[in-house]
Amino acid sequence: MGMDEASIQLKRRENEEQSTADRARILGLPYLDTRPFEENIPLVQGLLQINQMHSDFILPLHKGGGEEHFQFLVTSQTPRSLISKMRDDYTARGERVDFFLISNSAYKFLMLRYDPPKEIVYDDIKIAGEGDSETITAVSQTLNTVSTERIFDFLIDQADKLGASDIHIENMQDEIRIRMRVDGLLHPVANIDKDKYRIFMGELSSRANVSTASNKPQSGHMQKEITRDNATHTLNIRVETIPTMYGQDAVLRLFNFDESLLNLDLLGLSDEERHEIDEVISHPRGMVLMVGPTGSGKSTTLYSMLNALNTSDRKIITLEDPIEYGITGISQIPINTNSGGSFAEGLRSVLRLDPDVVMVGEIRDGDTAKTAIQASITGHLVLSSFHANSTSAAFSRMIDLIGVNPIFASSIRLIVAQRLVRKLSDDKTPREATEAEVNYIKKVLKDVPATKLPVDNLDHITLYDPVPTEEHPFGYNGRVVIMEQMIVTEDIQRFIRGDVADIHTEAIEEAAKKNGMLTLEQKGIIAALRGDTTLSEISRVI
């Protein structure tokens, strides 16, 4: 609290005490300024009922020895009738009684000390397994008993504890369904009453600045500090709401931001993959594209690259919609595309600031693509993300966007496509692969050099199955990155220059595979052979 804020508070309190003293004269009661000894006033226990102390704004100050002498603290909100009735009752019993008028602030402070609010501890939320309706019922009951002002914070805190990436709040006809996405899969968590939902949405609208009455989709953003095991971290939350038949549905995307985790070493890359990325980003110019669907970890990888580049001799600027992580030492510029802002325009003005590295949140149109390409050949390293399923699909989409473009050929250096797959927990169990699985694996890996495989013999393959435990109810723990990296060589450049008549995804992929690229599917199967994940998880995600 700054000096100004503290002195304002003191001034306010001074004014309040002054008007309480004036009020005491009108009421004919002695005034008591409690400020000098507020911390130490000894209130009497057990003389008045706590609910009466709350409802009648009265506190028992003192009970004297010898001849009984009672003293009470009252406020201007204490009923006059109560004071005269108590005076009559005590006098009738031959006891002395005095009343002192104190300010409302003094009363609040003393009452809080006398009757501190009780800390209620609610059960942690558990994620239900397949067909387990008992857990959902139990969690629903817990949520419906959480006090209204705490339900919002409780849900976010629990989602963070479970490591959920988003919370989905969906309107059904008579109740609200809550689901959480954990390790990439949506799980039903609870069904809550409609009245809880109104409180929840009210809280959401004031914190994330979205309107509960709007009949259009909206986006908002908020932050929440979470303290667990004596450590505090900041949760960045992106909020999307959309009107549906029964009310506004909301999705909260949680970004647990810890700068130390944005590190290429923690992405689990092989030495070769890491070397390819380091090689490209160490150059002062060129373009690197990250592609993949929403929720595939593109941002985390891009930020990790930025962090690796974040040294005192480089100027790094990002254009983002919205800013997901704040990073020390990097100039981050929010671009609100909903309100008419555009990445292309932002990028043109940013280039005047002479940055070494620019990250453009996303390339969505030809204008942004062309501006980014222009920047990347004039001595800037440009990083960006792009929506496409694979590296070769990104190429043909980019060509669709900007046409056959010789400049693009010399600027683009690396395209990375990635997915996140659930990682098996340590309790996994080994088994021999079936004949069908062996045939599938051999077919996909047929051109991959033996040196890149984690097993010596593809005729006898050991795969692993998940083992559900109390700690990991689905047998998985966290996720691993599966990455397809296409280094843009002469062969690939020919497609962009228009030297090759037939520009389509398969042809580009074939050329890249000849140059040693492993596809997402191949990388996924290699991860399953290593025992990191399962074939079913690879087919679900890739």
Secondary structure, 3 states (H helix, E strand, C coil): CCHHHHHHHHHHHHHHHHHHHHHHHHHCCCECCCHHHHHHCCCCCCCCCHHHHHHCCEEEEEEECCCCEEEEEECCCCCHHHHHHHHHHHHHCCCEEEEEECCHHHHHHHHHHHCCCCCCCCCCCCCCCCCCHHHHHHHHHHHHHCCCCCHHHHHHHHHHHCCEEEEEEEECCCCEEEEEEECCEEEEEEEECHHHHHHHHHHHHHHHCCCCCCCCCEEEEEEEEEEECCEEEEEEEEEEEEEECCEEEEEEEEEEECHHHCCHHHHCCCHHHHHHHHHHHCCCCEEEEEECCCCCCHHHHHHHHHHHHCCCCCCEEEEECCCCCCCCCCEEEECCHHHCCCHHHHHHHHHCCCCCEEEECCCCCHHHHHHHHHHHHCCCEEEEEECCCCHHHHHHHHHHHHCCCHHHHHHEEEEEEEEEEEEECCCCEEEECCHHHHHHHHHHCCCCCHHHCCCCCCCCCEEEECCCCCCCCCCEEEEEEEEEEEECCHHHHHHHHCCCCCCCHHHHHHHHHHCCCCCHHHHHHHHHHHCCCCHHHHHHHC
